[in-house]
Amino acid sequence: MKLLVFGKTGQVARELARRLPDARFLGREEADLTDPAACATAITAADAEAIINAAAWTAVDKAEAEEAAATVVNGDAPTAMARAAAAKGVPFLHISTDYVFDGQGDQPFAPDHPTGPLGAYGRSKLVGEEGVRAAGGNHLILRTSWVVSAHGTNFVKTMLRLGRERDTLRVVSDQIGGPTPAGAIAEALITAASKMIGGAQGATHHFSGSPDTSWADFAREIMRQAGLQCHIEDIPTADYPTPARRPLNSRLNCDSFVNDFGVSRPDWIDTLPVILREILMG
């Protein structure tokens, strides 16, 4: 399976690299997402059976002040990639986010639920989704949430650091979602790419970890498994203001991805020890 992957240092890209030693990975120095035309050219020139875009602007708060720049990276670049992939007749797989929804209610969002981003990051990702669909090729838009791993900056690594430094942490308890191991996302994308190369059709699907939980309860489980005696105090989102509004409801209905590609939601509680061991060893 000849795959071309955009991204090298992100959480999912690094997990893909572990599993795809023969794939070609393009970092910023080879395909800068601030230059959508260059990204399209890389696809046109590549000998690939499928394209995976694992690169993105993920600085949610920074996007509020730099929405135009975030939209180029998250919107214009994936659109250009998808058009180039469609022109070559190869599948294009793209990672998106729960932030395209408004975060209202307490039911999991289905892939066809109306979108309504709360901020610049979500709007930029929605532009990308719309562009990928409009390109007309065989594509997969895989929305996910709360990505964690032993790499980069994420909630697990932050909680471990703070849990060692403090006796008590105040953590938001009214935002609910599914923590999703980056390794599981990588495996889901590889499975989907293989099936799409074989003729399966993509579409928009959801993939997040199970069970759904709050940030506060997620933090408690991290402390428990890491053996840290750090008390987690529940607070509402209103007590933890950020430049970008966070969705209260990040639950995702993942049934269609299970049905179409046979990939079930990963159990983040069972996967967490693997991530913790890698962080602590590393």
C-alpha positions as CSV (number, residue, x, y, z in Angstrom):
1,M,0.0,0.0,0.0
2,K,1.6,3.2,-1.2
3,L,0.6,6.1,1.1
4,L,1.5,9.7,1.1
5,V,1.0,11.4,4.5
6,F,1.0,15.1,5.2
7,G,2.4,15.6,8.6
8,K,5.5,14.3,10.6
9,T,5.5,15.7,14.1
10,G,1.8,15.6,15.1
11,Q,0.3,13.0,17.4
12,V,-1.4,11.0,14.6
13,A,1.4,11.5,12.1
14,R,3.9,10.0,14.5
15,E,1.6,7.0,15.2
16,L,1.1,6.5,11.5
17,A,4.9,6.5,11.0
18,R,5.2,3.7,13.5
19,R,2.8,1.6,11.6
20,L,3.8,2.6,8.0
21,P,7.6,2.4,7.7
22,D,7.3,2.5,3.9
23,A,5.0,5.4,3.6
24,R,6.2,8.8,2.6
25,F,5.7,11.6,5.2
26,L,5.8,15.2,4.2
27,G,6.8,17.7,6.9
28,R,6.5,21.4,6.8
29,E,9.8,21.8,5.0
30,E,8.5,19.7,2.1
31,A,4.8,20.7,2.0
32,D,3.9,23.8,4.0
33,L,0.1,24.0,4.6
34,T,0.4,27.7,4.4
35,D,1.0,27.1,0.7
36,P,-2.0,25.1,-0.6
37,A,-0.7,25.1,-4.1
38,A,2.6,23.4,-3.0
39,C,0.6,20.7,-1.2
40,A,-1.4,20.0,-4.4
41,T,1.8,19.8,-6.4
42,A,3.2,17.3,-4.0
43,I,0.2,15.0,-4.6
44,T,0.3,15.4,-8.3
45,A,4.0,14.4,-8.4
46,A,3.6,11.5,-6.0
47,D,3.2,7.8,-6.8
48,A,0.6,7.1,-4.1
49,E,-2.5,4.9,-3.9
50,A,-4.0,7.1,-1.2
51,I,-3.4,10.4,0.6
52,I,-3.8,11.0,4.3
53,N,-3.8,14.5,5.7
54,A,-2.6,14.3,9.3
55,A,-1.4,17.9,9.5
56,A,-3.4,20.8,10.8
57,W,-3.5,24.1,12.8
58,T,-4.5,22.7,16.2
59,A,-3.8,25.8,18.4
60,V,-7.5,26.5,19.2
61,D,-7.0,29.7,21.2
62,K,-4.4,31.2,18.8
63,A,-6.9,30.7,16.0
64,E,-9.2,33.3,17.6
65,A,-6.6,36.0,16.8
66,E,-5.3,34.5,13.6
67,E,-8.4,33.1,11.9
68,A,-7.3,33.9,8.4
69,A,-4.0,32.0,8.8
70,A,-5.8,29.1,10.5
71,T,-8.3,28.9,7.6
72,V,-5.5,28.6,5.0
73,V,-4.0,25.7,6.9
74,N,-7.2,23.9,7.9
75,G,-9.4,25.0,5.0
76,D,-7.6,26.0,1.9
77,A,-4.8,23.4,2.1
78,P,-7.1,20.4,2.5
79,T,-9.3,21.7,-0.3
80,A,-6.3,21.9,-2.6
81,M,-5.1,18.4,-1.6
82,A,-8.5,16.9,-2.2
83,R,-8.8,18.4,-5.6
84,A,-5.4,17.1,-6.6
85,A,-6.2,13.6,-5.2
86,A,-9.5,13.6,-7.1
87,A,-7.7,14.6,-10.3
88,K,-5.4,11.6,-9.9
89,G,-8.3,9.3,-8.9
90,V,-6.8,8.4,-5.5
91,P,-8.6,8.3,-2.1
92,F,-8.1,11.3,0.2
93,L,-8.4,10.8,4.0
94,H,-8.7,13.9,6.2
95,I,-9.0,14.3,10.0
96,S,-11.5,16.8,11.3
97,T,-13.0,17.6,14.7
98,D,-16.0,17.8,17.0
99,Y,-15.4,21.6,17.1
100,V,-17.5,21.9,13.9
101,F,-20.6,21.4,16.1
102,D,-22.1,23.8,18.6
103,G,-21.7,21.6,21.6
104,Q,-25.3,21.8,22.7
105,G,-27.4,19.0,24.2
106,D,-26.3,15.8,25.7
107,Q,-26.7,13.3,22.8
108,P,-23.8,12.2,20.6
109,F,-23.6,14.1,17.3
110,A,-24.2,12.0,14.2
111,P,-22.1,12.7,11.1
112,D,-25.1,14.4,9.4
113,H,-26.0,16.6,12.3
114,P,-26.1,20.3,11.4
115,T,-22.8,22.1,12.1
116,G,-22.4,25.3,14.0
117,P,-18.8,26.0,15.1
118,L,-18.4,28.2,18.3
119,G,-15.1,29.7,17.2
120,A,-12.4,30.3,14.6
121,Y,-10.8,26.9,14.9
122,G,-14.1,25.1,14.3
123,R,-14.9,27.4,11.4
124,S,-11.5,26.8,9.8
125,K,-12.0,23.0,10.0
126,L,-15.5,23.3,8.6
127,V,-14.1,25.2,5.6
128,G,-11.7,22.2,5.0
129,E,-14.6,19.7,5.3
130,E,-16.7,21.6,2.7
131,G,-13.7,21.9,0.3
132,V,-12.9,18.2,0.6
133,R,-16.5,17.2,-0.2
134,A,-16.7,19.7,-3.1
135,A,-13.6,18.3,-4.7
136,G,-15.6,15.3,-5.9
137,G,-13.2,12.5,-5.2
138,N,-13.4,9.5,-3.0
139,H,-12.8,10.9,0.4
140,L,-13.0,10.2,4.1
141,I,-13.5,13.0,6.6
142,L,-12.9,11.4,10.0
143,R,-14.0,13.7,12.9
144,T,-12.5,12.9,16.2
145,S,-12.0,14.5,19.7
146,W,-9.7,14.8,22.7
147,V,-6.7,13.3,21.0
148,V,-4.0,11.9,23.4
149,S,-0.7,10.1,23.1
150,A,2.8,10.1,24.4
151,H,3.8,12.8,21.9
152,G,3.5,16.5,21.6
153,T,1.2,18.5,24.0
154,N,-2.0,17.0,25.2
155,F,-4.2,16.5,28.3
156,V,-2.5,13.3,29.6
157,K,1.0,14.8,29.5
158,T,-0.2,18.1,31.1
159,M,-2.0,16.2,33.9
160,L,1.0,14.1,34.6
161,R,3.2,17.1,34.9
162,L,0.9,19.1,37.1
163,G,-0.1,16.0,39.1
164,R,3.6,15.7,40.2
165,E,3.8,19.4,41.1
166,R,0.6,20.0,42.9
167,D,-1.7,18.4,45.6
168,T,-4.9,19.7,44.0
169,L,-6.0,20.5,40.5
170,R,-9.2,22.3,39.4
171,V,-10.5,20.7,36.2
172,V,-13.5,21.4,34.1
173,S,-16.3,18.9,34.7
174,D,-19.1,20.1,32.4
175,Q,-17.4,19.3,29.1
176,I,-18.1,15.8,28.0
177,G,-16.4,13.8,25.2
178,G,-14.5,10.8,24.2
179,P,-10.7,10.8,24.8
180,T,-9.2,9.3,21.7
181,P,-5.7,7.6,21.5
182,A,-3.7,8.9,18.5
183,G,-2.6,5.3,17.8
184,A,-6.2,4.2,17.4
185,I,-6.9,7.0,15.0
186,A,-3.8,5.9,13.0
187,E,-5.0,2.3,12.8
188,A,-8.5,3.5,11.8
189,L,-7.1,5.5,9.0
190,I,-4.9,2.7,7.7
191,T,-7.8,0.3,7.7
192,A,-10.0,2.8,5.9
193,A,-7.3,3.7,3.4
194,S,-6.8,0.0,2.5
195,K,-10.5,-0.5,2.0
196,M,-10.8,2.7,-0.1
197,I,-7.9,1.7,-2.3
198,G,-9.9,-1.5,-2.8
199,G,-12.9,0.4,-3.9
200,A,-14.8,1.2,-0.7
201,Q,-16.4,4.7,-0.7
202,G,-15.6,7.1,2.1
203,A,-17.9,9.9,3.4
204,T,-18.0,11.7,6.7
205,H,-17.6,9.6,9.8
206,H,-16.9,9.9,13.5
207,F,-14.3,8.1,15.6
208,S,-13.7,8.8,19.3
209,G,-12.7,6.9,22.4
210,S,-15.2,5.2,24.7
211,P,-16.6,5.7,27.3
212,D,-17.6,9.4,27.1
213,T,-16.4,11.2,30.2
214,S,-15.6,14.7,31.6
215,W,-12.2,16.3,31.6
216,A,-12.3,16.1,35.4
217,D,-13.1,12.3,35.5
218,F,-10.5,11.8,32.8
219,A,-7.9,13.6,35.0
220,R,-8.9,11.3,37.9
221,E,-8.3,8.2,35.9
222,I,-4.9,9.5,34.8
223,M,-3.9,10.2,38.4
224,R,-5.2,6.8,39.5
225,Q,-3.3,4.9,36.8
226,A,-0.2,6.9,37.3
227,G,-0.2,6.5,41.1
228,L,-0.3,10.2,41.8
229,Q,-2.0,11.5,44.9
230,C,-3.4,14.6,43.3
231,H,-7.0,15.6,44.2
232,I,-9.1,16.7,41.3
233,E,-11.6,19.5,42.1
234,D,-14.6,19.8,39.7
235,I,-15.2,23.3,38.2
236,P,-17.6,24.6,35.6
237,T,-16.3,25.9,32.2
238,A,-17.3,29.4,33.4
239,D,-14.5,29.2,36.0
240,Y,-11.8,28.4,33.4
241,P,-12.1,31.1,30.7
242,T,-10.2,30.7,27.5
243,P,-10.0,32.9,24.3
244,A,-11.9,30.2,22.4
245,R,-15.2,28.8,23.6
246,R,-15.1,25.0,24.1
247,P,-18.0,22.8,23.3
248,L,-19.8,21.4,26.3
249,N,-20.9,18.4,24.4
250,S,-18.2,16.6,22.4
251,R,-19.9,13.2,22.2
252,L,-19.7,11.6,18.8
253,N,-21.9,8.9,17.3
254,C,-19.5,6.6,15.7
255,D,-21.9,3.9,14.4
256,S,-21.5,4.7,10.7
257,F,-17.7,4.1,10.8
258,V,-18.2,0.8,12.6
259,N,-20.8,-0.2,10.0
260,D,-18.9,0.9,6.9
261,F,-15.3,0.1,7.9
262,G,-15.6,-2.3,10.8
263,V,-13.6,-0.1,13.2
264,S,-15.0,0.1,16.7
265,R,-14.4,2.8,19.3
266,P,-11.2,2.3,21.3
267,D,-11.5,2.0,25.1
268,W,-9.3,4.8,26.3
269,I,-9.2,3.4,29.9
270,D,-7.6,0.2,28.6
271,T,-5.2,2.2,26.3
272,L,-4.1,4.8,28.8
273,P,-1.6,2.5,30.5
274,V,0.3,2.1,27.2
275,I,0.5,5.9,26.8
276,L,1.5,6.4,30.4
277,R,4.3,3.8,30.2
278,E,5.7,5.5,27.1
279,I,5.6,8.9,28.7
280,L,7.2,7.7,31.9
281,M,9.9,5.8,30.1
282,G,10.7,8.5,27.8
